[in-house]
């Protein structure tokens, strides 16, 4: 079979593996629900310039990811599939461009196909590609930018490379701001020290063209929102850039070695080969050493920064996949293969028996064991091909199969794992015309607004940034004291309440209401409340 055709067939297969059954899996709190709710409010309001989160302006991220999520919602409706669809497409596109980028560094098409399989079957990538996230879009634009940059450096100097490089940087900047430069421009300039091919890459006219395209794509939105919100420039530069790196303002502090653990675990078993390649770095050609620079430089910066989330390093996985495959190609040995098999068996058994030691999964333990047996069968090709060239393919398809089976189970256990889809469906069933308000008390659960397709009222939830609000309309959805809650109860004779069961008695006494439980969930439950006459 033609190699390119095989890759295209794999990408189609992979797309459907990722997309099913995303409509049935609940949006998970808080990240998935937050991004999806912001996009939903864009669709409902028609305002695609100023993102709003539960009625309050929210400028933590530029809008590209929100626009993609909103496009999915308009295409497929207000549901999990709509929210996740274009993220899955971005994941597939990133695999395609990694395959093309691999051809610049590796001679054989078969090697490039194996690189694509490594990336597609890495655990962190498989997880992030199925959730609503900005990082999957940033990863896509990072791979596109790196492909056209490396094409210009090592393959063929063409004006079109500068055009698409500027385009990818522009959309990357519109996705997560200047972080795109950590994966592209910064390692590019550092690599100039070690690699003469990185010098005199673009002509002046090409640099100006790339810069112009970058500005045309990235600048208009920033100008538009800063004109409407003059204090936003300082907010972007200080709060969303400097504070994220230098402070723990967003409560995401992790130790410096956090990303080492994330990378090894999220890239296992290929991380073994990556380390093998790293130990032999001095023996590698300059081109391969350059690949390591594009991984190492941003990795160090993220490790130094105070704010850390596992998803931040996903854009490093494409170049890491090439580097890991070099480790396989040049420095493979039986010990690593057997170690890889052992870890796969451990992971499968951990999933298989998770229902026996993870409390939320106990009701589903028999089902999970049955699915686990199916996964065990996928390890057979790994064992059969343990000592031949098909080993990596077998490992990749085993991991992809494992992830697929896990996601088949997730819809049935949503209420036990921070999913509020079924709870909100129950509320909608009791109030299909959505005449009643929902009050979330002492919690912040944006997925209820999403599945309700109507803003819920938050009382004593997380503190919000309200400095960009020019009026007080947001206050009807953001209650911060008992007086405001009493006013809400006074205006709503009947309403739905979502809170933790341990708080319901206090709430009823304090605000003179009688509440009946309508849906029970692991942490929060839903109640239908009626105001009592004094």
C-alpha positions in Angstrom: 0.0 0.0 0.0 1.2 3.5 -0.8 2.7 5.0 2.3 0.8 8.3 2.1 -2.4 6.5 1.6 -1.8 4.4 4.7 -1.2 7.5 6.7 -4.4 9.1 5.4 -6.4 6.0 6.3 -4.8 5.9 9.7 -5.8 9.6 10.3 -9.4 8.9 9.3 -9.5 5.8 11.6 -7.9 7.8 14.4 -10.4 10.7 14.0 -13.3 8.4 14.5 -11.6 6.6 17.4 -11.3 10.0 19.1 -14.7 11.4 18.2 -16.7 8.5 19.5 -18.4 8.7 22.0 -17.6 12.3 22.9 -21.3 13.5 22.7 -22.1 11.2 25.6 -19.2 12.0 27.9 -20.0 14.9 30.2 -17.9 18.0 30.2 -15.5 17.8 33.1 -15.1 20.5 35.6 -13.6 22.9 35.6 -11.4 23.4 32.5 -13.6 21.7 29.9 -16.8 23.3 31.3 -15.2 26.7 31.4 -14.0 26.9 27.8 -17.3 25.4 26.5 -19.5 27.7 28.5 -17.5 30.8 27.3 -18.0 29.6 23.7 -21.7 28.9 24.4 -22.2 32.5 25.6 -20.5 33.7 22.4 -23.0 31.8 20.3 -26.0 33.0 22.4 -25.0 36.6 22.6 -23.4 36.9 19.1 -20.4 38.7 20.7 -17.3 36.9 19.5 -14.9 39.8 20.5 -15.3 40.0 24.3 -15.4 36.5 25.9 -17.8 36.2 28.9 -17.8 33.5 31.5 -21.2 33.2 33.3 -22.0 36.7 32.3 -18.7 38.3 33.3 -15.9 39.4 30.9 -13.1 36.9 30.9 -9.8 37.7 29.2 -7.6 34.9 30.5 -7.0 33.6 26.9 -7.2 35.0 23.4 -10.3 33.9 21.5 -9.2 31.4 18.8 -10.0 28.3 20.8 -13.4 29.8 21.9 -14.2 30.5 18.2 -13.4 26.9 17.3 -15.5 25.5 20.1 -18.3 28.0 19.2 -18.2 26.8 15.6 -18.6 23.2 16.8 -21.6 24.2 18.9 -23.3 25.9 16.0 -22.6 22.9 13.8 -23.6 20.1 16.2 -25.6 21.8 19.0 -24.9 22.6 22.6 -23.3 19.3 23.6 -20.0 17.6 24.2 -19.5 16.6 20.6 -19.9 20.2 19.4 -17.5 21.5 22.1 -14.8 18.9 21.3 -15.2 18.4 17.5 -12.6 20.9 16.2 -10.2 20.0 19.0 -10.2 16.4 17.7 -9.7 17.8 14.1 -6.8 19.9 15.4 -5.2 16.8 16.9 -5.4 14.9 13.6 -4.0 17.9 11.7 -1.1 18.1 14.1 -0.3 14.4 13.4 -0.4 15.0 9.7 2.1 17.9 9.9 4.3 15.9 12.2 4.4 13.2 9.6 5.4 15.7 7.0 8.0 17.3 9.3 9.5 13.9 10.0 10.3 13.5 6.3 12.7 16.4 6.7 14.7 14.5 9.3 14.2 10.8 8.5 14.9 9.1 5.2 12.3 6.3 5.1 8.6 6.8 4.9 8.1 3.9 7.3 10.1 5.8 9.9 7.9 8.8 9.5 4.8 6.7 9.9 6.2 5.3 13.1 6.9 8.8 14.4 3.2 9.6 13.8 2.1 6.5 15.6 4.3 7.4 18.6 2.8 10.8 18.9 -0.8 9.6 18.3 -0.5 7.0 21.0 1.2 9.1 23.7 -1.0 9.1 26.7 -1.0 12.9 27.3 -1.9 13.6 23.7 -4.6 10.9 23.6 -6.2 12.6 26.7 -5.9 16.2 25.7 -7.1 15.6 22.1 -10.4 14.4 23.5 -11.1 17.2 25.9 -12.0 20.9 25.4 -8.6 22.6 25.7 -6.6 25.5 24.3 -3.5 23.4 24.3 -4.5 21.1 21.5 -5.0 24.1 19.2 -1.6 25.6 20.3 0.0 22.3 19.6 -1.4 22.2 16.1 -0.1 25.7 15.3 3.2 24.8 16.9 3.7 21.8 14.6 2.6 23.8 11.5 5.0 26.6 12.3 7.9 24.1 13.0 7.2 22.2 9.8 7.5 25.3 7.6 10.5 26.6 9.5 12.4 23.3 9.2 11.3 23.0 5.6 13.0 26.4 5.0 16.1 25.4 7.0 16.8 21.8 5.9 14.8 21.1 2.8 13.8 23.8 0.3 14.0 27.6 0.7 10.7 28.9 -0.7 8.7 32.2 -0.2 5.6 30.1 0.8 7.4 28.8 3.9 7.6 32.3 5.3 4.0 32.9 4.5 2.7 29.9 6.3 5.2 30.4 9.1 3.8 33.8 9.8 0.3 32.5 9.5 0.9 29.7 12.1 2.6 32.1 14.5 -0.3 34.5 14.1 -3.0 32.0 14.9 -0.8 30.5 17.7 -0.6 34.0 19.2 -4.4 34.3 18.9 -4.7 31.0 20.7 -2.5 31.4 23.8 -0.5 34.7 23.3 3.3 34.8 23.3 3.7 31.2 24.5 3.8 30.2 20.8 7.2 31.9 20.7 8.6 29.5 23.3 8.2 26.6 20.9 9.3 28.4 17.7 11.2 31.6 17.8 13.2 31.2 21.1 14.7 27.8 20.2 15.3 29.0 16.7 17.5 31.9 17.8 19.3 29.6 20.3 19.9 27.0 17.6 21.8 29.6 15.6 24.7 29.2 18.0 25.0 25.5 17.3 23.8 25.0 13.8 25.0 27.0 10.8 21.8 26.0 8.9 19.8 28.2 11.3 21.7 31.3 10.1 20.4 33.3 7.2 17.3 31.3 6.9 14.9 33.9 5.6 15.5 36.8 3.3 14.5 40.3 4.5 11.5 40.3 2.2 10.4 37.0 3.6 10.8 38.2 7.2 8.8 41.3 6.5 6.1 39.2 4.8 5.9 36.7 7.7 5.8 39.6 10.2 3.0 41.3 8.2 0.9 38.2 8.1 1.5 37.6 11.8 0.3 41.1 12.6 -2.7 41.0 10.3 -3.9 37.8 12.0 -3.0 38.4 15.6 -3.3 42.1 16.1 -6.9 43.1 15.2 -8.6 41.3 18.2 -6.1 42.7 20.7 -6.6 46.2 19.4 -10.4 45.8 19.4 -10.7 44.6 23.0 -8.1 47.0 24.4 -10.0 49.9 22.8 -13.1 48.7 24.6 -11.2 48.0 27.8 -8.3 50.4 28.1 -6.9 48.6 31.2 -6.6 45.4 29.3 -3.1 46.0 28.0 -1.6 46.1 31.5 -3.7 43.0 32.4 -2.4 41.0 29.4 1.3 42.0 30.0 1.4 41.9 33.8 -1.3 39.5 35.0 -1.6 37.0 32.2 2.1 37.0 31.2 4.5 38.1 34.0 2.3 36.9 37.0 1.7 33.5 35.4 5.5 32.9 35.1 6.8 34.7 38.3 3.9 34.2 40.8 1.4 31.7 42.1 -1.5 34.1 41.5 -3.5 31.4 39.7 -2.8 28.8 42.4 -1.0 26.4 40.0 2.3 26.1 41.8 4.1 22.8 41.4 7.7 21.8 42.2 10.3 22.3 39.5 10.4 18.6 38.7 6.7 18.5 38.0 7.0 18.5 34.2 9.7 15.8 34.3 7.2 13.5 35.9 4.4 14.6 33.5 6.6 14.0 30.5 7.9 10.6 31.5 4.4 9.4 32.5 2.5 11.1 29.6 5.0 9.8 27.0 5.5 6.3 28.4 6.8 3.9 27.1 8.4 6.2 24.5 10.0 8.3 27.2 12.4 5.3 27.8 13.6 5.7 24.2 13.7 9.5 24.5 16.0 9.1 27.5 18.1 6.6 25.6 18.5 9.1 22.9 19.3 11.8 25.4 22.1 9.7 26.9 23.6 9.4 23.4 23.1 13.0 22.4 26.8 13.7 21.7 26.8 10.9 19.1 23.9 12.4 17.1 24.1 14.6 14.1 23.6 18.3 14.4 20.1 18.1 12.9 19.0 15.7 15.7 20.7 17.9 18.4 18.7 20.8 17.1 15.4 18.9 17.6 16.4 18.5 21.2 16.9 22.2 21.6 13.3 22.8 20.4 12.2 20.5 23.2 14.7 21.4 25.9 14.5 25.2 25.9 10.7 25.6 26.5 10.8 22.7 28.9 13.3 24.5 31.1 11.3 27.7 31.0 8.1 25.9 32.0 9.9 24.2 34.8 11.2 27.5 36.2 7.8 29.2 35.9 5.6 29.2 39.1 2.3 28.3 37.2 2.2 24.8 36.0 -0.4 22.5 34.4 0.3 19.2 32.8 -1.2 20.3 29.5 1.3 23.1 29.1 4.0 20.8 27.6 1.8 19.1 25.0 3.4 21.2 22.2 6.7 19.6 23.0 5.4 16.1 22.1 5.7 16.3 18.3 9.5 17.1 18.3 9.9 14.7 21.2 8.3 11.9 19.1 10.9 12.4 16.4 13.7 12.4 19.0 12.3 9.3 20.7 12.1 7.5 17.4 15.7 8.3 16.7 16.4 6.6 20.1 14.5 3.6 18.9 16.1 3.5 15.5 19.7 4.0 16.6 19.8 2.8 20.2 17.1 0.1 20.6 17.7 -2.8 22.9 15.7 -5.7 24.4 15.8 -4.3 28.0 13.7 -1.2 26.9 11.3 -3.4 25.0 10.7 -5.6 27.9 10.4 -2.6 30.2 7.9 -1.1 27.9 5.8 -4.3 27.9 5.9 -4.5 31.7 4.6 -0.9 32.0 1.9 -1.5 29.5 0.8 -4.6 31.5 0.8 -2.6 34.7 -1.3 0.2 33.2 -3.8 -2.3 31.8 -4.2 -4.1 35.1 -4.5 -0.7 36.9 -7.4 0.3 34.7 -8.9 -3.2 34.8 -9.0 -3.3 38.6 -9.6 0.4 39.2 -13.2 -0.3 40.3 -11.9 -2.2 43.3 -9.9 0.6 44.8 -11.3 3.9 43.4 -14.5 4.6 45.2 -16.5 6.4 42.4 -15.9 3.4 40.1 -16.9 0.6 42.6 -20.5 0.3 41.1 -19.0 -0.3 37.7 -16.1 -2.7 38.6 -17.5 -5.7 36.8 -18.0 -3.8 33.6 -14.6 -2.3 33.8 -13.0 -5.8 34.4 -14.8 -7.1 31.3 -13.5 -4.2 29.2 -10.1 -4.7 30.7 -10.0 -8.3 29.4 -10.6 -6.9 25.9 -7.6 -4.6 26.4 -5.5 -7.5 27.6 -6.1 -9.1 24.2 -4.6 -6.0 22.5 -1.3 -6.7 24.2 -1.0 -10.0 22.3 0.5 -8.3 19.2 3.0 -6.5 21.5 4.2 -9.8 22.9 4.3 -11.5 19.5 6.3 -8.6 17.9 8.5 -8.0 21.0 11.7 -8.8 19.0 10.9 -7.5 15.5 10.4 -4.3 13.6 6.6 -4.3 14.2 7.0 -3.7 18.0 6.4 0.1 17.9 3.2 -0.3 15.8 1.9 -3.0 18.1 2.6 -0.8 21.2 0.9 2.2 19.5 -2.3 0.3 18.5 -2.5 -1.3 22.0 -2.4 2.1 23.7 -4.9 3.6 21.3 -7.2 0.6 21.9 -6.8 1.0 25.6 -7.8 4.7 25.5 -10.8 3.9 23.2 -12.2 1.3 25.7 -11.7 3.7 28.6 -13.7 6.3 26.8 -16.4 3.8 26.1 -16.9 3.4 29.8 -16.8 7.1 30.8 -20.4 8.0 29.7 -21.9 5.6 32.3 -19.8 6.9 35.2 -20.1 10.7 34.5 -22.0 11.5 37.7 -19.2 10.0 39.7 -16.3 11.9 38.1 -17.2 15.6 38.0 -19.7 15.4 35.2 -23.0 17.3 35.5 -24.6 16.4 32.2 -27.2 14.0 33.7 -28.0 16.3 36.6 -28.7 19.2 34.3 -30.8 16.9 32.0 -32.9 16.1 35.0 -33.4 19.8 35.8 -34.3 20.4 32.1 -36.8 17.5 32.2 -38.6 19.1 35.2 -38.4 22.6 33.7 -38.3 22.2 29.9 -39.2 25.8 29.3 -36.4 27.0 31.6 -38.6 29.4 33.5 -36.9 28.6 36.8 -33.4 29.8 37.8 -30.7 27.5 39.0 -28.7 28.6 42.1 -25.3 27.0 42.6 -24.4 27.5 46.3 -20.9 27.5 47.6 -19.5 26.0 44.4 -18.8 27.0 40.8 -20.1 24.5 38.2 -20.1 26.1 34.7 -21.2 22.9 32.9 -24.7 23.4 34.4 -25.0 26.7 32.6 -23.7 24.9 29.4 -26.2 22.0 29.5 -29.0 24.2 30.7 -28.2 26.7 27.9 -29.0 29.4 30.3 -26.8 31.2 32.9 -27.1 29.9 36.4 -26.7 32.1 39.5 -23.5 31.5 41.5 -23.5 32.2 45.2 -20.3 32.1 47.2 -18.5 30.6 44.2 -14.9 31.4 43.2 -13.9 35.1 43.2 -14.2 36.6 39.8 -12.4 39.5 38.1 -15.0 42.2 37.6 -12.8 45.2 36.9 -13.8 45.2 33.2 -17.5 45.4 33.9 -19.0 48.8 33.1 -22.5 48.1 34.6 -24.0 45.9 37.3 -25.9 43.4 35.1 -23.5 40.7 36.1 -24.6 40.9 39.7 -27.8 39.0 39.0 -25.6 35.9 38.3 -22.8 36.6 40.9 -24.0 36.7 44.5 -21.3 37.4 47.2 -23.2 37.7 50.5 -26.3 36.5 52.3 -28.2 39.7 51.6 -28.0 39.2 47.9 -29.0 35.5 48.3 -32.1 36.6 50.3 -33.0 39.0 47.6 -32.7 36.2 45.1 -35.0 33.9 47.1 -37.4 36.8 47.5 -37.7 37.2 43.7 -37.8 33.4 43.0 -40.6 31.6 44.8 -39.4 28.4 43.2 -35.9 27.6 42.0 -33.4 24.8 41.6 -30.4 24.6 44.0 -27.2 22.7 43.4 -25.0 22.3 46.5 -23.3 19.7 48.7 -25.7 17.7 50.8 -24.0 18.7 54.0 -25.0 22.4 53.3 -28.7 21.8 52.5 -30.0 22.0 56.1 -28.1 25.2 56.8 -29.3 26.8 53.5 -33.0 25.9 54.2 -32.9 27.4 57.7 -30.9 30.5 56.8 -33.0 31.4 53.7 -36.4 30.1 54.8 -36.9 27.6 52.0 -38.0 23.9 51.7 -36.0 21.8 49.3 -36.6 18.4 47.8 -33.7 16.4 46.3 -34.2 15.6 42.6 -30.8 14.3 41.6 -28.0 12.8 43.8 -24.4 13.0 42.8 -21.1 12.1 44.4 -20.3 15.6 45.7 -23.1 18.0 44.8 -26.8 17.2 44.5 -29.7 19.1 42.9 -32.8 20.2 44.7 -36.1 21.8 43.8 -36.7 24.6 46.4 -39.8 26.5 47.4 -39.8 29.7 49.4 -41.7 29.5 52.6 -44.1 32.2 53.7 -43.1 33.8 57.0 
